[in-house]
Amino acid sequence: MTTIHTNKNTIEIPFPKNQFNLYLQEFNLKSEEELNNIAIFWIIQKSHQDFKKGFLSLDDFSSIGGYLFNKVKEKPSHLATILLEIGELNFYVRNIDPKLSEPKESLLNIDGYFENAKNK
């Protein structure tokens, strides 16, 4: 469960456990204990693709990113940075503040990360 505190209220967003389990199955992982940085990358890349196609909501994408951030073994890393940025998206879309990173900038960074990974 993700808790978002906005200027006006508090929002509880449930973790998309069923969708996350489908990603684990897709990448032949029996449990979350088998997650390593490579599996984390493939899961977040697939969830990014699903988000871009409209199959995954922003809140679900953000929740998965935040969850996977906590599973990354090597911090700091580019993967950890992108996961943190994904995990914060659902906060930033509800708290537009000129002093904070804009959601558009975050989305461009995330898209760029996966575009660069595809070209390697």
N, C-alpha and C positions, 0 to 999 in steps of 0.2 A: 504494500500500500504506500502510495506517495502522498505526502501532505504538502499542499501549496498554500502559503500564506500570502494573500494579496493585500492591497491597500484597503479593500472593503470586506473581505471574509476569508475563511479557510475552506479549502477544497480537498476532499479525500478522493484519490484516484486509485482504483484497484489495479493490482499488477495483473497483466494479461497472461496468467499462468497457462491456460490452454494453448494459446498461440506460441508461447515460449517452449512448451513441451513439444509442439510440432516442429519447431526449429531444431530442438535437440535430436528428435527422431530423424529429421531430414539429413543431419550430419552424423548419423549413427552413434550418437552419444546416449548411453543408458541412463546417465544421471548428471546432475550439475557438478558432481565431484570430478567428472572427466574433463571439465572445461580447462583449456589452456589458452594461451594467447592466440594461437592459430585458430582454434575452434571459435573463440570469441570474435575474432575478425570475421570469419565466414558467417556467423550468426548475425552480427550487426550489419554486415554488407547485405545479406538477404533481407533483413528487416528494413534496411534503407530502400532497397528495391521495391519491397512491398508497400512502403510508405509512399514512395514516388508514384506508384501505380494506383494508389487509393485503396489498397487492400488492408492497410494498417493505419489506424488513426495516429495523429500527432501525439496524443497522450500515451498510447501504447508504445509507439516508437521511442518516445522519451523515457518511459518507464523501463523498457528493456535496456536502453543505453545506460541509464543510471545504475541499474542492477549489475550489468556487465562491468561497468567501471569498478565496482567493488570487488570483482573477481579477477581483475588484471593483476598478474604476478609482478610485472616490472613497471614501476612508476618512478620517475616520470618517463613517459614514452609518448610518441605521436598517437598511438592507439588510445592510450589513457586520456590524453587531452581531448580527442574527438569524442570519446565516450562521455566524458564529463560535459562537453558542449551539448551533445545530444540529450543527456540527462537533464540539462537545465532548460531545454526548449519549452517545456510545458509551463515553467515559471515565467520565462520572458514574454511569451505571447499574452500573458495575463497581467504583466507588470511592465508596461511600456514606460521606461524612464530614460531620459536622455543621457544620464550618467552611466547607465548600464549598457551592455552590448545589445544591439538590436537583433531581433529574431532573423531578419533578412541576412545580416552579416554572418550569423551562426549557420544558417542554412547554406549559404555560399561556401563557407569553410568546410562544411560536412560534404557537400557535393564535390568540392575540389579534392578532398581527401580520397574519396572513392574513385574519382576520375583518375587521379595519379596512380592509385593502386592498380587500376585496370590496365594502365599503360606500362606497367613494369614487367 
